[in-house]
Amino acid sequence: MNTVISVKLDKDLKDSAQEVAKSAGLTISSLVNAYLRQVVATRRIELFAPEPITPNLEKLIAEVENELKSGNISKKFDNVEDFLVDLKK
């Protein structure tokens, strides 16, 4: 027996999800059904919401990438004590 549920979504989210589902040969309904079956089977709710990259984070990532390219990186340490000794130099 089937039942109908009503869910309020942001239009852009619905359209994007529909596009993803369609590209996999699915409908939004089958996508929601599959997710709910997974929740019931695993008894786990797994959500993913990526954090937007801020201009400051982009800047920090670029700095780290530049340091890696230039070889301006710390040597590897096997333990904290060696790291602390090197840090105090």
ABEGO torsion letter per residue (X at the ends): XBBBBBBBBBAAAAAAAAAAAAAAGBBAAAAAAAAAAAAAAAGBBBBBBBBBBBAAAAAAAAAAAAAAAAGBBBBBBABAAAAAAAAAX
